[in-house]
């Protein structure tokens, strides 16, 4: 067994897309086009508006914040909820108080539809 650390200190600051106070820790990468990571968005932080390179599932595991799609309309999101963006879909995420999310990017998704 190996213990894997993915605290914010292991991550890298997100500086693209005019992002502010956001840190990303890549957790895994498959041979196919897929990655799994942990995104820390501090209070008042944002990940700027940009297109998803491949479908992206944003799973909030702590805190709360907001997400947008291409229309840039903010939708509240909190722990236990997730946003799914399609390939090429423009999106943004942010938080007034801080939010942590697991981010899974993959060309193939099989998801159970439990949307609110």
C-alpha distances in whole Angstrom, upper triangle without the diagonal:
4,7,10,13,16,19,22,22,20,22,26,29,30,34,35,37,39,36,36,33,30,27,24,21,20,16,16,19,19,22,24,26,23,21,19,20,21,24,26,30,31,35,37,35,35,34,37,39,37,37,33,32,31,31,29,27,27,25,26,24,26,29,32,34,36,36,38,39,42,45,43,44,41,39,38,34,32,28,28,30,29,31,31,33,35,35,37,38,39,37,36,34,35,35,37,35,31,29,25,24,22,23,23,25,26,29,28,28,28,28,30,33,32,34,37
4,6,10,13,16,19,19,16,19,22,25,27,30,32,34,36,32,32,30,27,23,21,17,16,13,14,17,18,21,23,24,21,19,17,17,18,22,23,27,28,32,34,32,32,31,34,36,34,34,31,30,29,29,27,25,25,24,25,22,24,27,30,32,34,33,36,37,40,42,40,41,39,37,36,32,30,27,27,28,28,30,30,32,33,33,35,36,36,34,34,32,32,32,35,32,29,26,23,22,20,21,21,23,24,28,27,27,28,28,30,33,32,34,36
4,7,10,12,16,16,14,16,20,23,25,28,30,32,33,30,30,27,24,21,19,15,15,12,13,17,19,22,24,25,21,19,16,16,16,19,20,24,25,28,31,29,29,28,32,34,33,33,30,29,28,28,26,24,23,22,22,19,21,24,27,29,31,31,34,35,38,40,38,39,36,35,33,29,27,24,24,26,26,28,28,30,32,32,34,34,35,33,31,29,29,29,31,29,25,23,20,20,17,20,20,23,24,28,27,27,28,28,29,31,31,32,34
4,7,9,13,13,10,13,16,19,21,25,26,29,30,26,26,24,21,17,15,11,11,9,10,14,17,20,22,22,19,16,13,12,12,16,17,20,22,25,28,26,26,25,28,30,29,29,26,26,25,25,22,21,20,19,19,17,19,22,25,26,28,28,31,32,35,37,35,36,33,32,30,27,25,22,22,24,23,25,26,27,29,29,31,31,31,29,28,26,26,26,29,26,23,21,17,17,14,16,17,20,21,25,25,25,26,26,27,30,29,30,32
4,6,9,9,7,10,14,17,19,22,24,27,27,24,23,20,18,14,13,9,11,9,12,15,18,22,23,23,20,16,14,12,11,13,14,18,19,22,25,23,23,22,26,28,28,28,26,26,25,25,22,21,19,18,18,16,17,20,22,24,26,26,29,31,33,36,33,34,31,30,28,25,23,21,22,23,23,24,25,27,29,29,30,30,30,28,26,24,24,23,26,23,20,18,15,15,14,16,17,20,22,26,26,26,27,27,28,30,29,30,31
4,6,8,6,7,11,14,15,19,21,23,24,20,20,17,14,11,9,6,8,7,11,14,17,21,22,21,18,14,11,8,7,10,10,14,16,19,22,19,20,19,22,25,24,25,22,23,23,22,19,18,16,15,15,13,14,17,19,21,23,23,26,27,30,32,29,30,28,27,25,22,20,18,19,20,20,21,22,23,26,26,27,27,27,24,22,20,20,20,22,20,17,15,11,12,10,13,14,17,20,24,24,24,25,25,26,28,27,27,29
4,5,6,7,11,13,15,18,21,23,23,19,18,15,13,10,10,8,11,11,14,18,21,24,25,24,21,17,14,11,8,10,9,12,13,17,19,17,18,18,22,25,25,26,24,24,25,24,21,20,17,16,15,13,13,15,18,19,22,22,25,27,30,32,29,30,27,26,24,21,19,17,19,21,20,22,23,25,27,28,29,28,27,24,22,20,19,18,20,18,14,13,10,12,12,14,17,20,23,26,27,26,28,27,28,30,28,28,29
4,5,5,8,9,12,15,18,20,20,16,15,11,10,7,8,7,11,12,16,18,22,25,26,24,21,17,15,11,8,8,7,10,10,14,16,14,15,15,19,22,22,24,22,23,24,24,20,20,17,16,15,14,13,15,17,18,20,21,23,26,28,30,27,28,25,25,23,21,19,18,20,21,20,21,23,24,26,27,27,27,25,22,20,17,16,16,18,16,12,12,10,12,12,14,17,19,23,26,28,27,29,28,29,30,29,28,29
4,5,8,10,13,16,19,21,21,18,16,13,12,9,10,9,12,13,17,20,23,26,27,26,23,19,17,14,12,12,10,13,13,16,19,17,18,18,21,24,25,26,25,25,26,27,23,23,20,20,19,18,17,18,21,21,23,24,27,29,31,33,30,31,28,28,27,24,23,21,24,25,24,25,26,27,29,29,30,29,28,25,23,21,19,19,21,19,16,15,13,15,16,17,20,22,25,29,30,30,32,31,33,34,33,32,33
4,7,10,13,16,18,21,21,18,18,15,13,9,9,6,9,10,13,16,20,23,24,23,20,16,14,11,10,11,11,14,15,19,21,18,19,18,21,24,24,25,23,23,24,25,22,21,19,19,19,18,18,20,22,22,24,24,27,29,31,33,30,32,29,29,28,25,24,22,24,25,23,24,25,26,28,27,28,28,27,25,23,21,20,21,23,21,18,17,14,15,15,16,18,20,23,26,28,27,30,29,31,33,32,32,33
4,7,9,12,15,17,18,15,14,12,10,6,5,4,7,10,13,15,19,22,23,21,18,15,13,10,8,9,9,12,13,17,19,15,16,15,18,20,20,21,20,20,21,22,19,19,17,18,17,17,17,18,20,20,21,21,24,25,27,29,27,28,26,26,25,23,22,21,23,23,21,22,23,23,25,24,25,25,24,21,19,18,17,18,21,20,16,15,13,13,13,13,16,17,20,24,26,25,28,27,30,31,30,30,31
4,6,9,12,15,15,12,12,11,9,5,6,7,9,12,15,16,20,22,23,21,19,15,15,11,11,10,10,12,13,17,18,14,14,13,15,18,18,20,19,19,20,22,19,20,18,19,19,19,19,20,21,20,21,21,23,24,26,28,25,27,25,26,25,23,23,23,25,24,22,22,23,22,24,23,23,24,22,20,18,17,17,18,20,20,17,16,14,15,15,14,17,18,21,24,26,26,29,29,31,32,32,31,32
4,6,9,12,12,9,9,7,6,4,6,9,12,15,18,19,23,25,25,22,21,17,16,13,12,10,9,10,11,14,15,11,11,10,13,16,16,19,18,19,21,22,19,20,18,19,19,19,19,19,20,19,19,19,21,22,24,26,23,25,23,24,23,22,22,22,25,24,22,22,23,22,24,23,23,22,20,18,16,15,14,16,18,18,15,15,14,15,16,15,18,19,22,25,27,27,30,30,32,32,32,30,31
4,6,8,9,6,7,8,5,5,6,10,12,15,18,18,22,24,24,21,19,16,16,13,12,9,10,10,12,15,14,10,9,7,9,12,12,15,15,16,18,19,16,18,16,18,18,19,19,19,19,17,17,16,18,19,20,22,19,22,20,22,21,20,21,21,24,22,20,19,20,19,21,20,19,19,17,15,13,12,12,15,17,18,15,14,14,14,15,14,16,16,20,22,25,25,28,28,30,30,30,28,29
4,7,6,5,7,9,8,9,10,13,15,19,21,21,24,26,26,23,21,19,19,16,16,13,13,12,14,16,15,12,10,8,9,12,12,15,16,16,19,21,19,20,19,21,21,22,22,22,21,19,19,18,19,20,20,22,20,22,21,23,23,23,24,25,27,25,23,22,22,20,22,21,20,20,17,16,14,14,14,16,18,20,17,17,17,17,19,17,19,19,22,24,27,28,31,30,33,33,33,31,31
4,6,6,9,11,10,11,12,15,16,19,21,21,23,25,24,21,20,18,19,17,17,14,15,14,16,18,17,13,11,8,7,10,9,12,13,14,17,19,17,19,18,21,21,23,23,23,22,20,19,17,17,18,18,20,17,21,20,22,23,22,24,25,27,25,22,20,20,18,20,18,16,17,14,13,12,13,14,17,20,21,19,19,18,18,19,17,19,17,20,22,25,26,29,29,32,31,31,29,31
4,5,9,12,11,13,14,17,18,22,23,23,25,27,26,22,21,19,20,18,18,15,16,14,16,18,16,13,10,7,5,6,6,10,12,13,17,18,17,19,17,21,21,23,23,23,21,18,17,15,14,15,14,16,14,17,17,19,21,21,23,25,26,24,21,19,19,17,18,17,15,14,11,11,9,11,13,16,18,21,19,18,19,18,19,17,19,18,21,22,25,26,29,28,31,30,30,28,29
4,7,10,10,13,15,18,20,23,25,25,28,30,29,25,24,22,22,20,19,16,16,14,15,16,13,11,8,7,5,8,10,13,15,17,20,21,19,21,19,22,22,24,23,22,21,18,17,16,15,17,16,18,15,18,17,20,21,21,23,25,27,25,23,21,21,19,21,20,18,17,14,13,11,12,12,15,17,19,18,18,19,19,21,19,22,21,24,26,29,29,32,31,33,32,32,30,30
4,7,7,10,11,15,17,20,23,23,26,28,27,24,22,20,20,17,16,12,12,10,11,13,11,7,5,4,5,8,10,14,15,17,19,20,18,19,16,19,18,20,20,19,17,15,14,14,14,16,17,18,15,17,16,18,19,19,20,22,24,22,20,19,20,18,20,20,18,17,14,12,9,9,9,12,14,16,14,14,15,16,18,16,19,19,22,24,27,27,30,29,31,30,30,27,28
4,6,9,12,16,18,21,24,25,28,31,30,27,25,22,21,18,16,12,11,8,9,10,8,5,5,7,8,12,14,17,18,20,22,23,20,21,18,20,18,20,19,17,16,14,14,15,16,18,19,20,17,19,17,19,19,19,20,21,24,23,21,20,22,21,23,23,22,21,17,15,12,11,9,11,12,13,12,13,14,16,18,18,21,21,25,27,30,29,32,30,32,32,31,29,29
4,7,10,14,17,20,23,24,28,30,30,27,25,22,20,17,14,11,8,6,6,8,7,5,7,8,11,14,16,19,20,22,24,24,21,21,17,19,17,18,16,15,15,13,15,16,18,20,22,23,19,21,18,20,19,18,18,19,22,22,21,20,22,22,25,25,24,23,20,17,14,12,9,10,11,12,10,11,12,14,17,17,20,21,25,28,30,29,32,30,32,32,30,28,28
4,7,10,13,16,19,20,24,27,26,23,21,18,16,13,11,7,6,4,6,9,10,6,6,6,10,13,14,17,17,18,20,20,17,17,14,15,14,15,14,14,14,13,14,14,16,18,20,22,19,20,18,19,18,17,17,17,20,19,18,17,19,19,22,22,21,20,18,15,12,10,9,10,12,12,10,10,10,11,13,13,17,18,21,24,26,26,28,27,29,29,28,26,26
4,7,10,13,16,18,21,24,24,22,19,16,14,10,8,6,5,6,8,12,13,10,10,9,12,16,16,18,17,18,20,20,17,17,14,15,14,15,14,15,16,15,16,16,19,21,22,24,21,23,21,21,20,18,18,18,20,20,18,18,20,20,22,22,22,21,19,17,14,12,12,13,15,15,11,11,10,11,12,12,15,17,20,23,25,25,27,26,28,29,28,27,27
4,6,9,12,14,17,20,20,18,15,12,10,7,6,5,6,9,11,15,16,13,12,10,13,16,15,17,15,16,17,17,14,14,12,14,14,14,15,16,17,16,17,16,19,20,22,24,22,23,21,21,21,19,18,18,19,19,17,17,18,18,20,20,20,20,19,16,14,13,13,15,18,17,14,12,10,10,10,9,12,13,17,20,22,22,24,24,26,27,26,25,26
4,6,9,12,15,18,19,17,14,11,9,5,5,6,8,12,14,18,19,16,16,14,17,19,18,19,17,17,18,18,15,15,13,14,14,14,15,17,19,19,20,19,22,23,25,27,25,27,24,24,23,20,20,18,20,20,18,18,19,19,21,21,22,22,21,19,18,16,17,18,21,20,16,14,11,10,9,9,12,13,16,20,22,21,24,23,26,27,26,26,28
4,6,8,12,15,15,14,11,7,6,4,6,9,11,14,17,21,22,19,18,15,18,20,18,18,16,15,15,16,14,14,13,14,16,16,17,20,21,21,21,20,22,23,25,28,26,27,26,25,25,22,21,20,21,20,18,18,18,18,20,19,20,21,21,19,19,17,19,20,23,23,19,17,13,12,10,9,10,11,14,17,19,19,21,22,24,26,26,26,28
4,7,10,14,15,14,11,7,5,4,7,10,13,16,19,23,24,21,20,18,21,23,21,21,18,17,17,17,15,14,14,14,15,15,17,20,21,22,23,22,24,25,27,30,28,29,27,26,25,22,21,19,20,20,18,19,19,19,21,21,22,23,23,22,21,19,21,22,25,24,20,17,14,12,9,9,9,11,14,17,18,18,20,20,23,25,25,25,27
4,7,10,12,11,8,6,5,7,10,13,16,20,23,26,28,24,23,20,23,24,22,21,18,17,16,16,14,14,15,15,18,17,20,23,24,25,25,23,25,25,27,31,29,31,29,28,27,24,24,22,21,21,19,20,19,19,20,20,22,23,24,22,23,21,23,25,28,27,23,20,17,15,11,10,9,10,12,15,16,16,19,19,22,24,25,26,28
4,7,8,8,6,4,6,9,13,15,19,21,25,28,29,26,24,21,23,24,21,20,16,15,13,14,14,15,16,17,20,20,23,25,26,26,26,24,25,25,27,30,29,31,30,29,29,26,26,24,23,23,20,20,19,19,19,18,20,21,23,22,23,22,24,26,30,29,26,23,19,17,13,12,10,9,10,13,14,15,18,19,22,25,26,26,29
4,5,7,5,6,9,12,16,18,22,25,28,31,32,29,27,24,26,26,23,21,18,15,14,15,14,15,18,19,22,22,25,28,29,29,28,26,27,26,28,31,31,32,31,30,31,28,28,26,25,24,21,21,19,19,19,18,20,22,24,24,25,25,27,29,33,32,29,26,22,19,16,14,11,10,9,11,12,14,16,18,22,24,26,26,30
4,7,7,9,12,15,19,22,25,28,31,34,35,32,30,26,28,28,24,22,19,16,15,16,17,18,21,22,25,26,29,32,32,32,31,29,29,28,29,33,33,35,34,33,34,31,31,29,28,28,25,24,22,21,20,18,21,23,25,26,27,27,30,32,36,36,32,29,26,23,19,17,14,13,11,12,13,15,18,20,24,26,28,29,32
4,6,9,12,15,19,21,25,27,31,34,34,31,28,25,26,26,22,20,16,14,12,13,14,16,19,21,24,25,28,31,31,30,29,27,27,25,26,30,30,32,32,31,32,29,30,28,27,26,23,22,19,19,17,15,18,20,23,23,25,26,29,31,35,35,32,28,25,22,19,16,13,11,8,8,9,12,15,18,22,24,26,27,30
4,7,11,14,17,19,22,24,28,31,31,28,25,22,23,22,19,16,13,10,8,10,11,14,16,19,22,24,26,29,28,28,26,24,24,22,23,27,27,29,28,28,29,26,27,26,25,24,20,19,16,16,14,12,15,17,19,20,22,22,25,28,32,32,29,26,23,20,17,14,11,8,6,6,9,12,15,17,21,23,25,25,28
4,7,10,14,16,19,22,25,28,29,25,23,20,21,21,18,16,12,11,8,9,9,11,13,15,19,20,23,25,25,25,24,21,22,21,22,26,25,27,27,26,26,24,24,23,22,21,18,17,14,14,14,12,15,17,19,19,20,20,23,25,29,29,26,23,20,16,13,10,7,5,4,7,9,10,14,15,19,21,22,23,26
4,7,10,12,16,19,22,25,26,23,21,17,19,20,17,16,13,11,10,11,9,10,12,14,16,17,20,22,23,23,22,20,21,21,22,26,25,27,25,25,25,22,22,21,20,19,16,16,14,15,15,14,16,17,19,18,19,18,21,23,27,26,23,20,17,14,10,8,6,5,7,10,12,12,15,16,20,21,22,23,25
4,7,10,14,16,20,23,24,21,19,17,19,20,18,17,14,14,12,12,10,9,10,11,13,14,17,19,20,20,20,19,21,21,23,26,25,26,24,23,23,20,19,18,17,17,14,15,14,15,16,16,18,19,19,18,18,17,19,21,24,24,20,17,13,11,7,6,4,6,9,12,13,13,15,16,19,20,21,21,23
4,7,10,13,16,20,21,18,17,14,17,19,17,17,14,15,14,14,11,10,10,10,12,12,14,17,18,18,19,17,20,20,23,25,24,25,23,22,21,18,18,16,17,16,14,15,15,16,17,17,19,19,19,17,17,15,17,18,21,21,17,14,11,8,6,5,6,9,12,15,17,16,18,18,21,22,22,22,24
4,7,10,13,16,18,15,15,13,16,18,18,18,16,17,17,16,13,11,9,9,10,10,11,13,15,15,16,16,19,20,23,25,23,24,21,20,19,16,15,14,15,15,13,14,15,16,19,19,21,20,20,17,16,14,14,15,18,17,13,11,7,6,4,6,9,11,15,18,19,18,20,19,22,22,22,21,23
4,6,10,13,14,11,11,9,13,15,15,17,15,16,17,16,12,12,9,10,9,10,11,12,13,12,14,13,16,18,20,22,20,21,18,18,17,14,14,13,15,15,13,13,15,15,18,19,20,19,18,15,13,10,11,12,15,14,11,8,6,5,6,7,10,12,16,20,21,20,22,21,23,23,22,21,22
4,6,10,12,9,10,10,14,16,17,19,18,20,20,20,16,15,12,12,10,10,9,10,11,11,13,14,17,19,22,24,21,21,18,18,17,14,13,13,16,16,15,16,18,18,21,22,22,21,20,16,14,11,10,10,13,11,8,6,5,7,9,10,14,16,20,23,24,23,25,24,25,25,24,23,23
4,7,8,5,7,8,11,14,16,18,18,20,21,20,17,16,12,13,11,12,10,10,10,9,11,12,15,18,20,21,18,19,16,16,14,13,13,13,16,16,15,15,18,18,21,22,22,20,18,15,12,9,7,7,9,9,6,5,6,8,11,12,16,18,22,25,26,25,27,25,26,26,25,23,23
4,6,5,8,10,14,17,19,22,21,23,25,24,20,19,16,16,13,14,11,10,11,10,13,14,17,20,23,24,20,20,17,18,16,15,14,15,18,18,18,18,21,22,25,26,26,24,21,18,14,11,8,7,8,7,4,7,8,11,15,16,20,22,25,28,30,28,30,28,30,29,27,26,25
4,5,9,12,15,18,20,23,23,26,27,26,23,21,18,18,15,15,12,10,10,9,12,14,17,21,23,23,19,19,16,17,15,14,14,15,19,19,19,19,22,23,26,28,27,25,22,19,15,12,8,6,5,4,4,8,11,14,17,19,22,24,28,31,32,30,32,30,31,30,28,26,25
4,7,11,12,15,18,22,22,25,27,26,23,22,18,19,16,18,15,13,12,10,11,13,16,19,21,21,17,17,14,16,14,15,15,17,21,20,20,20,22,22,26,27,26,23,21,17,13,11,7,6,4,7,7,10,13,16,19,20,23,25,28,31,32,31,33,31,32,31,29,26,25
4,7,9,13,15,18,19,21,23,23,20,19,16,17,15,16,15,13,12,10,11,12,14,17,19,20,16,17,14,16,15,15,15,17,20,19,18,18,20,20,23,24,23,21,18,15,11,9,6,6,7,8,7,9,11,13,16,17,20,21,25,28,29,28,30,29,30,29,28,25,25
4,6,9,12,15,15,18,20,20,17,17,14,16,14,17,16,14,12,10,9,10,11,14,16,16,13,14,12,14,14,14,15,17,20,18,17,15,17,17,20,20,19,17,14,11,7,6,4,7,9,11,10,10,12,13,15,15,18,19,22,25,27,26,28,26,28,27,26,24,23
4,7,8,11,12,14,16,17,14,15,12,15,14,17,16,16,14,11,11,10,11,13,14,16,12,15,13,15,15,15,16,18,20,18,16,14,15,14,17,17,16,14,12,9,6,5,6,10,12,14,12,12,12,12,14,13,16,16,19,21,24,23,26,24,27,26,25,23,23
4,6,10,12,14,17,17,15,16,15,18,17,20,20,19,17,14,12,10,10,12,12,14,11,13,13,15,16,17,19,21,23,20,18,16,16,14,17,17,15,13,10,8,5,7,8,12,14,17,15,15,16,15,17,15,18,17,20,22,25,24,27,26,28,27,27,24,25
4,7,10,13,15,15,14,16,15,18,18,22,22,21,18,15,13,10,8,9,8,10,8,11,12,14,16,17,20,22,23,20,18,15,15,12,14,14,12,10,6,5,5,8,10,14,17,19,18,17,18,17,18,16,18,17,20,21,23,23,26,25,27,26,26,23,24
4,7,9,12,13,12,15,14,18,19,22,23,22,20,18,15,12,10,10,9,12,11,14,15,16,19,19,21,23,24,21,18,15,14,11,12,11,9,8,5,6,7,10,13,17,20,22,20,19,19,17,18,15,16,14,17,18,20,21,24,23,26,25,26,23,25
4,6,9,10,10,13,14,18,19,23,24,24,22,19,17,13,11,9,9,12,12,15,16,17,20,19,22,24,24,21,17,14,12,9,9,8,5,5,4,6,9,12,15,19,22,25,23,21,20,18,18,15,15,12,14,14,17,18,21,21,24,23,24,22,24
4,5,6,7,10,11,15,17,20,22,23,21,19,17,13,12,10,11,14,14,17,17,17,19,18,21,22,22,19,15,12,10,7,7,5,5,6,6,7,10,12,16,19,23,24,22,19,18,16,15,11,11,9,10,11,14,14,18,18,21,21,22,20,22
4,7,8,12,14,17,20,23,25,25,24,22,20,17,16,14,14,18,18,20,21,21,23,22,24,24,24,22,18,15,13,10,9,6,6,8,10,11,13,15,19,22,26,27,25,22,21,18,17,13,12,8,9,9,13,15,18,19,22,23,24,23,25
4,6,10,12,16,19,22,24,25,24,22,21,17,16,14,15,19,19,21,21,21,23,21,23,23,23,20,16,14,11,8,7,4,7,9,11,12,15,16,20,23,27,28,25,22,21,17,16,12,10,6,6,6,9,11,14,16,19,20,21,20,23
4,7,10,13,16,19,22,23,22,20,18,15,15,13,14,17,18,19,19,19,20,18,20,21,19,17,13,11,7,6,4,5,8,8,11,12,14,15,19,22,26,27,24,21,19,16,14,10,8,6,6,6,8,8,12,12,16,16,18,17,20
4,6,10,13,16,18,19,18,17,16,13,13,12,14,17,17,18,17,17,18,15,17,17,16,14,10,8,6,5,7,7,10,9,11,10,12,12,16,18,22,23,20,17,15,12,10,7,6,4,7,9,10,9,12,12,15,15,16,15,18
4,6,10,12,15,17,16,15,14,12,13,13,16,18,17,18,17,15,16,13,14,14,13,10,7,6,4,7,9,11,13,12,13,12,13,12,15,17,21,21,19,15,13,10,8,6,5,6,8,11,11,9,11,10,13,13,13,13,15
4,6,10,12,13,12,12,11,9,12,12,16,18,16,17,15,13,13,10,11,11,11,9,5,5,6,8,11,13,15,13,14,11,11,9,12,14,17,17,15,11,10,6,6,5,7,9,12,14,15,13,15,13,15,15,14,13,15
4,6,9,11,11,12,12,11,14,15,19,21,19,19,16,14,13,9,9,8,7,6,4,7,9,12,15,17,19,17,17,15,14,12,13,14,17,17,14,10,8,5,5,6,8,11,14,17,16,14,15,13,14,14,13,12,14
4,6,7,7,9,10,11,14,16,20,21,19,18,15,13,11,8,6,5,6,6,6,9,11,14,18,20,21,19,19,16,14,11,11,11,14,13,11,7,6,4,6,9,11,14,17,20,20,18,19,16,17,16,14,14,14
4,7,9,11,13,14,18,20,24,25,23,22,19,17,14,11,8,5,6,8,9,12,15,18,21,23,25,23,22,19,18,14,14,13,16,14,11,8,6,5,7,10,13,16,19,22,22,19,20,18,18,18,16,16,16
4,7,10,13,15,18,21,25,25,23,22,18,17,14,10,7,5,8,10,12,14,17,20,23,25,26,24,24,20,18,14,13,11,13,11,8,6,5,7,10,13,16,19,22,26,25,23,24,21,21,21,19,18,18
4,7,11,13,17,20,23,24,21,20,16,15,11,9,6,6,10,11,12,15,18,20,24,26,27,24,23,19,17,13,11,8,10,7,6,4,6,9,12,15,18,21,24,27,28,25,26,23,23,23,20,19,18
4,7,10,14,17,20,20,18,16,13,11,8,6,4,6,10,9,11,13,16,18,22,24,25,22,20,17,14,11,9,6,8,7,7,5,8,10,13,15,18,21,24,27,27,24,25,22,22,21,19,17,16
4,7,11,14,17,17,14,13,9,8,6,5,6,9,12,11,11,12,15,16,20,22,22,19,18,14,11,7,6,4,6,7,7,6,9,10,14,15,18,20,23,26,26,24,25,23,23,22,19,17,16
4,7,11,14,13,11,9,6,5,4,5,8,11,13,11,11,10,13,14,17,20,19,16,14,11,8,6,5,6,9,11,10,9,12,12,15,15,18,19,22,24,25,23,24,21,22,20,19,16,15
4,7,10,11,8,8,6,5,7,7,10,13,14,11,10,8,10,10,14,16,16,12,11,7,6,4,7,9,12,14,13,11,13,12,14,13,16,16,19,21,22,20,22,19,21,19,18,15,15
4,7,7,5,5,5,6,9,10,14,17,17,14,12,9,11,9,12,15,14,10,8,5,5,6,9,12,15,17,16,15,16,15,17,15,17,17,20,21,22,20,22,20,22,19,19,16,16
4,5,5,7,8,9,12,13,16,19,19,16,13,10,10,8,10,12,11,7,6,4,7,9,12,15,18,21,20,18,19,17,18,16,17,16,18,18,20,19,21,19,21,19,19,16,16
4,5,8,10,12,15,17,20,23,23,19,17,13,12,10,11,12,10,6,5,6,9,12,15,18,21,23,23,21,22,20,21,18,19,18,20,19,21,21,23,22,24,22,22,19,20
4,5,9,11,15,17,20,23,24,20,18,15,15,13,14,15,13,10,8,8,10,13,15,18,20,23,23,22,23,22,23,21,22,21,23,23,24,23,25,24,25,23,23,20,20
4,6,9,12,14,18,21,22,19,17,14,15,13,15,16,14,11,8,7,7,10,12,15,17,20,20,19,20,19,21,20,21,21,23,23,25,24,26,24,26,23,23,20,20
4,6,10,13,16,20,21,17,16,14,15,14,16,19,17,14,11,10,9,11,12,14,16,19,19,18,21,20,22,21,22,22,25,25,26,25,26,24,25,22,22,18,17
4,7,9,13,16,18,15,14,12,14,14,17,19,18,15,13,10,9,8,9,11,12,15,16,15,17,17,19,19,21,21,24,25,26,24,26,23,24,22,20,17,16
4,6,10,14,15,12,11,10,13,13,17,19,19,15,14,11,10,9,10,11,13,15,15,14,16,15,18,18,20,21,23,24,25,22,23,21,21,18,17,13,12
4,7,11,12,10,11,10,14,15,19,22,22,18,17,14,12,10,10,9,11,12,13,12,14,14,17,17,20,21,24,26,26,23,24,21,21,19,17,14,12
4,7,9,6,7,8,12,14,18,21,21,18,17,14,12,10,10,9,12,12,12,9,11,11,13,14,17,19,21,24,23,21,21,18,18,17,14,12,11
4,6,6,8,10,14,17,20,23,24,21,20,17,15,12,11,10,12,11,10,8,9,10,12,14,17,20,22,25,25,22,22,19,19,17,15,13,12
4,6,8,11,15,18,21,24,25,23,22,19,17,14,14,12,14,13,11,8,8,8,11,13,16,19,22,25,24,21,21,18,18,17,14,14,13
4,7,11,14,17,20,23,25,22,23,20,19,16,16,15,18,16,15,12,11,10,11,13,15,18,20,23,22,19,18,15,14,14,11,11,11
4,7,10,14,17,20,22,19,19,16,16,13,14,14,17,17,15,12,12,10,11,12,14,16,19,21,20,17,17,13,13,12,9,8,8
4,7,10,13,16,18,16,16,14,14,12,13,14,18,18,16,12,11,9,9,10,11,13,15,17,17,14,14,11,12,11,10,8,10
4,7,10,13,15,12,13,10,11,10,13,14,18,19,17,13,13,10,11,10,11,12,14,16,16,13,14,12,13,12,11,9,11
4,7,10,12,10,11,10,12,12,15,17,21,22,20,17,16,12,12,10,9,10,11,12,12,10,12,10,12,11,12,10,13
4,7,8,6,8,8,10,11,15,18,22,23,21,18,17,14,14,11,11,9,11,11,12,11,14,13,15,14,15,13,16
4,6,5,9,10,13,15,19,22,25,27,25,22,21,17,17,13,12,10,10,9,11,10,13,13,16,15,17,15,18
4,6,9,11,14,16,20,23,27,28,26,23,22,19,18,14,13,10,9,8,11,12,15,16,19,19,21,19,22
4,6,9,13,16,19,23,26,28,26,24,23,20,20,16,15,12,13,12,14,15,19,19,22,21,23,21,23
4,6,10,13,17,20,23,26,24,22,21,19,18,15,15,13,14,13,15,16,18,18,21,19,21,18,20
4,7,11,14,18,21,23,22,20,20,18,19,16,16,14,16,16,19,19,21,21,23,22,23,20,21
4,7,11,14,17,20,18,16,17,15,16,13,15,14,16,17,19,18,21,20,22,21,21,18,19
4,7,11,14,16,15,13,14,13,15,13,16,15,18,20,22,21,23,22,24,22,22,19,20
4,7,11,13,11,10,11,10,13,12,15,15,19,21,22,21,23,21,23,22,21,18,18
4,7,9,8,8,10,11,14,14,17,18,22,24,26,24,26,24,25,24,23,20,20
4,6,5,6,10,11,15,16,19,21,24,27,28,26,28,25,26,25,23,21,20
4,6,9,12,15,18,19,23,25,28,31,32,30,31,29,30,28,26,23,22
4,7,11,14,17,19,23,25,29,31,32,30,32,29,29,28,26,24,22
4,7,10,14,16,20,22,25,28,29,27,29,26,27,27,24,23,22
4,7,10,12,16,19,22,25,26,24,25,23,24,23,21,20,19
4,7,10,13,16,20,23,23,22,23,21,22,22,20,19,20
4,6,10,13,16,19,20,18,19,17,19,19,18,17,18
4,7,10,13,17,17,15,17,15,17,18,17,17,19
4,7,10,13,14,13,15,14,17,18,18,17,19
4,7,10,11,10,12,12,15,16,17,17,20
4,7,9,9,12,13,16,18,19,18,21
4,5,7,10,12,16,17,19,19,22
4,7,10,13,16,18,20,20,23
4,7,10,13,15,18,18,22
4,6,10,11,14,15,19
4,7,9,12,14,18
4,6,9,10,14
4,6,9,12
4,6,9
4,7
4
